Amino acid sequence: MKTINLYEFQAKSVEALRENIRAGVKNQILSAATGSGKTVIAVYLLEECYNKGKTALFCADRIALIDQTSAMLDEYGIPHGVIQAQHWRCRPYERIQVASAATLERRSWPKDTSLIIVDEAHCIRKQVVTRIGKRDCVTIGLTATPFTRGMGKHYDALVTVTTTNRLISEKYLSPFRIFAAS
């Protein structure tokens, strides 16, 4: 079983999220560049919940993201179930769940959740914002683009600890070139 080792900027992100939680913020956005490891941070937080005996839900809007997150939880040895129609890993008894937003729209949300992580939080889904609008547990939305109109109604704080340019200059990300059709 592997240990989750966060880069310094990822650890600073976790600490900034924790500071907001200590200040009473329930719903917050973690904004970081594509490829910066938002899912690694999420898995780290899910592992913390698991180790504390608490329940957590990772909600994604695409099957590929559900499978990616489940595989990463396996990589780090974190027991979990998947809430998705006909999924082979349906384990409702596990404290950590990876869920399809579409499936949650058709079913009830797990009870007594301590943490909800919403991947691609800029994709506002009615059932998701209705659930997190209760503000009865900590919710962290993950996105590289926190600019969707109305996000401020659902999230109360924004955590951004570094920039894409800094991640490129520090060799965490590769430089990019932009191509456009004329």
Backbone as CSV, one residue per row, in Angstrom:
resi,resn,N_x,N_y,N_z,CA_x,CA_y,CA_z,C_x,C_y,C_z
1,MET,0.845,-1.184,0.000,0.000,0.000,0.000,0.888,1.244,0.000
2,LYS,0.584,2.177,-0.891,1.344,3.413,-1.011,0.873,4.449,0.007
3,THR,1.772,5.347,0.344,1.456,6.480,1.200,1.245,7.703,0.317
4,ILE,0.269,8.516,0.661,0.019,9.743,-0.096,1.002,10.804,0.383
5,ASN,1.864,11.220,-0.526,2.821,12.288,-0.245,2.426,13.503,-1.077
6,LEU,1.998,14.549,-0.398,1.571,15.760,-1.090,2.770,16.647,-1.395
7,TYR,2.722,17.313,-2.560,3.692,18.366,-2.846,3.408,19.526,-1.907
8,GLU,4.372,20.431,-1.774,4.217,21.557,-0.855,2.966,22.383,-1.165
9,PHE,2.702,22.676,-2.443,1.535,23.491,-2.782,0.239,22.730,-2.496
10,GLN,0.254,21.404,-2.602,-0.931,20.613,-2.267,-1.170,20.637,-0.762
11,ALA,-0.099,20.496,0.021,-0.219,20.556,1.483,-0.722,21.935,1.932
12,LYS,-0.258,22.996,1.260,-0.746,24.347,1.580,-2.232,24.474,1.254
13,SER,-2.669,23.817,0.177,-4.091,23.824,-0.168,-4.911,23.164,0.930
14,VAL,-4.449,22.009,1.415,-5.152,21.300,2.486,-5.214,22.166,3.736
15,GLU,-4.107,22.816,4.065,-4.099,23.658,5.265,-5.037,24.855,5.102
16,ALA,-5.098,25.441,3.925,-6.017,26.563,3.691,-7.469,26.102,3.807
17,LEU,-7.772,24.907,3.292,-9.125,24.346,3.453,-9.448,24.156,4.930
18,ARG,-8.482,23.618,5.671,-8.689,23.396,7.111,-8.908,24.703,7.870
19,GLU,-8.157,25.745,7.506,-8.342,27.049,8.155,-9.767,27.541,7.952
20,ASN,-10.276,27.401,6.739,-11.656,27.809,6.473,-12.648,26.976,7.278
21,ILE,-12.405,25.680,7.381,-13.299,24.813,8.158,-13.301,25.244,9.621
22,ARG,-12.105,25.523,10.161,-12.019,25.982,11.554,-12.748,27.309,11.743
23,ALA,-12.814,28.117,10.689,-13.515,29.410,10.751,-15.019,29.251,10.532
24,GLY,-15.479,28.008,10.328,-16.908,27.752,10.193,-17.422,27.685,8.761
25,VAL,-16.536,27.751,7.781,-16.962,27.672,6.385,-17.301,26.218,6.062
26,LYS,-18.509,25.991,5.582,-18.939,24.625,5.240,-18.643,24.272,3.788
27,ASN,-18.959,25.180,2.861,-18.811,24.903,1.431,-17.725,25.790,0.845
28,GLN,-16.703,25.157,0.267,-15.627,25.925,-0.332,-15.122,25.260,-1.605
29,ILE,-14.500,26.074,-2.434,-13.937,25.617,-3.695,-12.425,25.530,-3.551
30,LEU,-11.854,24.428,-4.043,-10.413,24.318,-4.209,-10.150,24.470,-5.703
31,SER,-9.523,25.575,-6.062,-9.219,25.856,-7.466,-7.728,25.635,-7.690
32,ALA,-7.422,24.813,-8.678,-6.030,24.551,-9.049,-6.006,24.136,-10.511
33,ALA,-4.862,24.318,-11.129,-4.720,24.044,-12.556,-4.986,22.580,-12.888
34,THR,-5.428,22.352,-14.117,-5.567,20.991,-14.618,-4.201,20.313,-14.523
35,GLY,-4.175,19.112,-13.961,-2.921,18.369,-13.824,-2.166,18.641,-12.544
36,SER,-2.703,19.505,-11.677,-1.994,19.860,-10.438,-2.237,18.876,-9.299
37,GLY,-3.144,17.928,-9.490,-3.348,16.916,-8.463,-4.515,17.181,-7.530
38,LYS,-5.574,17.773,-8.047,-6.757,17.990,-7.199,-7.323,16.652,-6.713
39,THR,-7.292,15.632,-7.575,-7.809,14.318,-7.171,-6.922,13.704,-6.093
40,VAL,-5.618,13.913,-6.172,-4.705,13.418,-5.127,-5.053,14.075,-3.795
41,ILE,-5.308,15.377,-3.815,-5.707,16.079,-2.592,-7.022,15.507,-2.078
42,ALA,-7.964,15.266,-2.981,-9.260,14.693,-2.581,-9.067,13.326,-1.936
43,VAL,-8.245,12.479,-2.534,-8.004,11.146,-1.974,-7.328,11.253,-0.609
44,TYR,-6.441,12.212,-0.453,-5.814,12.465,0.850,-6.881,12.799,1.897
45,LEU,-7.813,13.682,1.537,-8.882,14.068,2.465,-9.824,12.898,2.748
46,LEU,-10.108,12.088,1.732,-10.947,10.903,1.925,-10.265,9.916,2.866
47,GLU,-8.961,9.752,2.714,-8.208,8.858,3.607,-8.260,9.367,5.046
48,GLU,-8.143,10.685,5.233,-8.241,11.256,6.578,-9.603,10.945,7.196
49,CYS,-10.659,11.101,6.413,-12.004,10.767,6.911,-12.068,9.292,7.301
50,TYR,-11.575,8.450,6.420,-11.606,7.011,6.686,-10.858,6.687,7.984
51,ASN,-9.669,7.240,8.141,-8.857,6.955,9.334,-9.492,7.474,10.615
52,LYS,-10.344,8.500,10.501,-11.046,9.041,11.671,-12.385,8.337,11.916
53,GLY,-12.714,7.342,11.076,-13.976,6.617,11.236,-15.182,7.382,10.731
54,LYS,-14.956,8.402,9.901,-16.040,9.214,9.377,-16.414,8.770,7.965
55,THR,-17.539,9.291,7.479,-18.002,8.941,6.140,-17.760,10.104,5.187
56,ALA,-17.532,9.758,3.921,-17.282,10.785,2.911,-17.799,10.309,1.567
57,LEU,-18.115,11.278,0.724,-18.645,11.002,-0.611,-17.891,11.851,-1.624
58,PHE,-17.378,11.207,-2.660,-16.758,11.888,-3.793,-17.752,11.818,-4.933
59,CYS,-18.230,12.952,-5.398,-19.268,13.023,-6.436,-18.658,13.538,-7.730
60,ALA,-18.842,12.778,-8.820,-18.314,13.177,-10.120,-19.405,13.091,-11.174
61,ASP,-19.240,13.863,-12.231,-20.285,13.902,-13.256,-19.987,13.017,-14.463
62,ARG,-18.856,12.325,-14.468,-18.516,11.457,-15.601,-17.972,10.118,-15.108
63,ILE,-18.295,9.068,-15.837,-17.862,7.721,-15.477,-16.339,7.633,-15.415
64,ALA,-15.657,8.272,-16.364,-14.191,8.232,-16.376,-13.610,8.777,-15.079
65,LEU,-14.211,9.842,-14.529,-13.723,10.417,-13.278,-14.018,9.509,-12.093
66,ILE,-15.143,8.820,-12.140,-15.486,7.865,-11.082,-14.480,6.729,-11.089
67,ASP,-14.212,6.184,-12.263,-13.254,5.086,-12.376,-11.848,5.519,-11.981
68,GLN,-11.444,6.722,-12.384,-10.118,7.250,-12.034,-9.968,7.391,-10.517
69,THR,-10.978,7.931,-9.883,-10.915,8.135,-8.428,-10.934,6.807,-7.692
70,SER,-11.774,5.886,-8.130,-11.824,4.561,-7.518,-10.473,3.856,-7.639
71,ALA,-9.845,3.953,-8.814,-8.534,3.336,-9.021,-7.482,3.956,-8.104
72,MET,-7.570,5.270,-7.916,-6.603,5.934,-7.041,-6.824,5.526,-5.582
73,LEU,-8.080,5.386,-5.171,-8.361,4.901,-3.816,-7.808,3.489,-3.641
74,ASP,-7.942,2.655,-4.661,-7.354,1.305,-4.615,-5.840,1.373,-4.482
75,GLU,-5.234,2.264,-5.249,-3.777,2.420,-5.237,-3.258,2.711,-3.837
76,TYR,-4.028,3.467,-3.062,-3.621,3.827,-1.702,-4.273,2.951,-0.637
77,GLY,-4.970,1.909,-1.064,-5.537,0.947,-0.114,-6.683,1.488,0.717
78,ILE,-7.480,2.376,0.170,-8.595,2.968,0.916,-9.879,2.245,0.520
79,PRO,-10.494,1.518,1.450,-11.744,0.798,1.135,-12.855,1.781,0.752
80,HIS,-13.605,1.416,-0.283,-14.668,2.309,-0.752,-15.669,1.533,-1.595
81,GLY,-16.810,2.154,-1.788,-17.825,1.633,-2.685,-18.065,2.637,-3.791
82,VAL,-18.804,2.200,-4.811,-19.156,3.084,-5.919,-20.671,3.086,-6.061
83,ILE,-21.234,4.295,-6.088,-22.668,4.464,-6.300,-22.847,4.885,-7.750
84,GLN,-23.163,3.898,-8.567,-23.377,4.118,-9.995,-24.189,2.932,-10.493
85,ALA,-25.112,3.169,-11.374,-25.980,2.105,-11.868,-25.163,0.899,-12.337
86,GLN,-25.496,-0.269,-11.825,-24.911,-1.541,-12.250,-23.398,-1.631,-12.046
87,HIS,-22.841,-0.856,-11.126,-21.386,-0.898,-10.929,-20.997,-2.125,-10.116
88,TRP,-19.921,-2.774,-10.531,-19.474,-3.993,-9.862,-18.987,-3.737,-8.445
89,ARG,-18.676,-2.497,-8.120,-18.139,-2.186,-6.805,-19.194,-1.562,-5.889
90,CYS,-20.426,-1.937,-6.046,-21.486,-1.437,-5.168,-21.252,-2.007,-3.771
91,ARG,-20.857,-1.163,-2.861,-20.589,-1.560,-1.471,-21.145,-0.480,-0.549
92,PRO,-22.440,-0.467,-0.354,-23.053,0.616,0.429,-22.613,0.658,1.893
93,TYR,-21.986,-0.390,2.369,-21.533,-0.458,3.763,-20.198,0.265,3.976
94,GLU,-19.491,0.619,2.909,-18.200,1.305,3.063,-18.415,2.758,3.463
95,ARG,-17.501,3.285,4.284,-17.612,4.667,4.747,-17.257,5.678,3.664
96,ILE,-16.441,5.273,2.705,-16.053,6.148,1.606,-16.796,5.678,0.362
97,GLN,-17.477,6.607,-0.312,-18.224,6.290,-1.525,-17.799,7.235,-2.651
98,VAL,-17.672,6.670,-3.838,-17.453,7.452,-5.053,-18.763,7.344,-5.820
99,ALA,-19.342,8.480,-6.154,-20.709,8.450,-6.685,-20.848,9.219,-7.987
100,SER,-21.705,8.691,-8.832,-22.110,9.369,-10.051,-23.191,10.390,-9.687
101,ALA,-22.996,11.635,-10.114,-24.001,12.668,-9.846,-25.345,12.275,-10.449
102,ALA,-25.327,11.665,-11.624,-26.579,11.253,-12.279,-27.286,10.175,-11.473
103,THR,-26.528,9.241,-10.906,-27.142,8.186,-10.091,-27.703,8.772,-8.803
104,LEU,-26.980,9.712,-8.197,-27.477,10.349,-6.972,-28.775,11.111,-7.232
105,GLU,-28.946,11.616,-8.453,-30.183,12.317,-8.789,-31.381,11.377,-8.771
106,ARG,-31.138,10.100,-8.978,-32.226,9.116,-9.017,-32.398,8.368,-7.696
107,ARG,-31.412,8.458,-6.838,-31.442,7.756,-5.553,-31.291,8.766,-4.429
108,SER,-31.359,8.276,-3.212,-31.118,9.174,-2.083,-29.617,9.245,-1.793
109,TRP,-29.202,10.365,-1.246,-27.805,10.555,-0.876,-27.509,9.748,0.387
110,PRO,-26.294,9.271,0.561,-25.942,8.573,1.809,-26.165,9.486,3.017
111,LYS,-26.596,8.898,4.091,-26.885,9.651,5.322,-25.600,9.889,6.124
112,ASP,-25.645,10.879,6.989,-24.571,11.156,7.947,-23.195,11.300,7.306
113,THR,-23.136,12.002,6.199,-21.867,12.225,5.524,-21.120,13.371,6.196
114,SER,-19.838,13.163,6.489,-19.011,14.195,7.109,-18.372,15.117,6.085
115,LEU,-18.101,14.560,4.896,-17.414,15.321,3.855,-17.995,14.949,2.498
116,ILE,-18.288,15.964,1.692,-18.673,15.763,0.296,-17.637,16.484,-0.554
117,ILE,-17.073,15.767,-1.518,-16.162,16.379,-2.478,-16.860,16.335,-3.832
118,VAL,-16.990,17.493,-4.449,-17.664,17.603,-5.744,-16.606,17.879,-6.804
119,ASP,-16.360,16.897,-7.657,-15.399,17.087,-8.738,-16.059,17.881,-9.863
120,GLU,-15.259,18.649,-10.576,-15.771,19.509,-11.651,-16.932,20.370,-11.133
121,ALA,-16.691,21.037,-10.013,-17.733,21.789,-9.313,-18.316,22.926,-10.147
122,HIS,-17.625,23.333,-11.194,-18.153,24.391,-12.061,-19.346,23.898,-12.882
123,CYS,-19.526,22.589,-12.978,-20.690,22.011,-13.660,-21.818,21.915,-12.632
124,ILE,-22.604,22.946,-12.526,-23.653,23.036,-11.504,-24.779,22.049,-11.831
125,ARG,-25.039,21.135,-10.909,-26.149,20.180,-11.059,-27.149,20.452,-9.940
126,LYS,-28.410,20.498,-10.298,-29.464,20.892,-9.353,-29.455,20.051,-8.085
127,GLN,-29.419,18.729,-8.208,-29.463,17.854,-7.022,-28.230,18.037,-6.142
128,VAL,-27.079,18.274,-6.770,-25.850,18.466,-5.998,-25.938,19.757,-5.195
129,VAL,-26.326,20.863,-5.846,-26.376,22.127,-5.109,-27.508,22.142,-4.081
130,THR,-28.569,21.398,-4.344,-29.625,21.267,-3.334,-29.076,20.564,-2.104
131,ARG,-28.305,19.483,-2.320,-27.746,18.728,-1.191,-26.719,19.550,-0.421
132,ILE,-25.785,20.170,-1.145,-24.745,20.911,-0.425,-25.290,22.211,0.151
133,GLY,-26.424,22.656,-0.357,-27.066,23.864,0.172,-27.536,23.714,1.607
134,LYS,-27.674,22.481,2.073,-28.049,22.250,3.478,-26.949,22.695,4.428
135,ARG,-25.718,22.691,3.942,-24.550,23.082,4.745,-24.510,22.360,6.090
136,ASP,-24.799,21.055,6.045,-24.771,20.256,7.268,-23.517,19.385,7.362
137,CYS,-22.629,19.519,6.401,-21.337,18.843,6.441,-20.360,19.681,5.618
138,VAL,-19.095,19.348,5.696,-18.086,20.061,4.920,-18.195,19.628,3.462
139,THR,-18.187,20.600,2.558,-18.199,20.332,1.124,-17.034,21.059,0.477
140,ILE,-16.299,20.319,-0.349,-15.190,20.905,-1.097,-15.431,20.637,-2.574
141,GLY,-15.564,21.708,-3.328,-15.711,21.597,-4.773,-14.356,21.738,-5.431
142,LEU,-14.071,20.870,-6.385,-12.795,20.906,-7.099,-13.021,21.439,-8.507
143,THR,-12.193,22.376,-8.926,-12.293,22.881,-10.290,-11.028,23.644,-10.669
144,ALA,-10.738,23.647,-11.958,-9.674,24.495,-12.487,-10.252,25.814,-12.971
145,THR,-11.575,25.873,-13.088,-12.244,27.057,-13.645,-13.422,27.472,-12.763
146,PRO,-13.149,28.210,-11.693,-14.208,28.593,-10.750,-14.985,29.838,-11.169
147,PHE,-15.375,29.885,-12.447,-15.962,31.113,-12.972,-17.423,30.976,-13.362
148,THR,-18.032,29.831,-13.123,-19.420,29.628,-13.516,-20.335,30.584,-12.750
149,ARG,-21.224,31.220,-13.472,-22.175,32.138,-12.850,-22.985,31.388,-11.793
150,GLY,-23.103,31.976,-10.629,-23.910,31.395,-9.566,-23.150,30.533,-8.577
151,MET,-21.871,30.241,-8.833,-21.124,29.396,-7.894,-21.068,30.010,-6.499
152,GLY,-21.037,31.334,-6.440,-20.968,32.016,-5.154,-22.194,31.818,-4.284
153,LYS,-23.303,31.376,-4.872,-24.502,31.073,-4.093,-24.356,29.745,-3.363
154,HIS,-23.491,28.884,-3.870,-23.381,27.528,-3.339,-22.096,27.296,-2.542
155,TYR,-21.085,28.099,-2.799,-19.793,27.971,-2.116,-19.447,29.298,-1.470
156,ASP,-18.870,29.228,-0.277,-18.651,30.422,0.529,-17.200,30.886,0.589
157,ALA,-16.281,30.093,0.055,-14.868,30.469,0.068,-14.171,29.828,-1.123
158,LEU,-13.080,30.455,-1.538,-12.282,29.968,-2.654,-10.837,29.827,-2.187
159,VAL,-10.273,28.642,-2.368,-8.877,28.390,-2.013,-8.095,28.209,-3.307
160,THR,-7.117,29.090,-3.504,-6.184,28.998,-4.625,-4.817,29.343,-4.066
161,VAL,-3.893,28.383,-4.049,-2.600,28.655,-3.415,-1.456,28.842,-4.405
162,THR,-1.697,28.552,-5.684,-0.646,28.736,-6.670,-1.272,28.997,-8.032
163,THR,-0.437,29.306,-8.995,-0.911,29.593,-10.342,-0.362,28.564,-11.324
164,THR,-0.979,28.506,-12.474,-0.494,27.610,-13.526,0.932,27.991,-13.916
165,ASN,1.210,29.287,-14.062,2.555,29.726,-14.439,3.598,29.305,-13.406
166,ARG,3.261,29.412,-12.149,4.204,29.002,-11.104,4.433,27.486,-11.156
167,LEU,3.365,26.717,-11.365,3.519,25.267,-11.456,4.376,24.871,-12.653
168,ILE,4.280,25.632,-13.737,5.134,25.381,-14.903,6.575,25.761,-14.585
169,SER,6.785,26.929,-13.994,8.158,27.373,-13.698,8.839,26.466,-12.671
170,GLU,8.054,25.858,-11.780,8.620,24.947,-10.775,8.656,23.498,-11.258
171,LYS,8.337,23.290,-12.531,8.433,21.982,-13.206,7.414,20.946,-12.735
172,TYR,6.302,21.385,-12.118,5.214,20.460,-11.780,4.355,20.184,-13.011
173,LEU,4.242,21.193,-13.879,3.487,21.060,-15.124,4.400,21.387,-16.295
174,SER,4.082,20.831,-17.454,4.831,21.117,-18.679,4.320,22.413,-19.296
175,PRO,5.221,23.142,-19.946,4.753,24.336,-20.663,3.768,23.919,-21.754
176,PHE,2.879,24.821,-22.102,1.900,24.487,-23.123,1.975,25.494,-24.264
177,ARG,1.477,25.050,-25.407,1.326,25.914,-26.569,-0.128,25.876,-26.953
178,ILE,-0.635,26.993,-27.416,-2.033,27.078,-27.797,-2.136,27.135,-29.318
179,PHE,-2.984,26.295,-29.860,-3.255,26.285,-31.296,-4.708,26.649,-31.507
180,ALA,-4.970,27.393,-32.538,-6.350,27.766,-32.865,-6.540,27.699,-34.377
181,ALA,-7.708,27.283,-34.767,-8.029,27.264,-36.176,-8.286,28.676,-36.656
182,SER,-7.888,28.959,-37.872,-8.119,30.312,-38.398,-9.399,30.341,-39.210
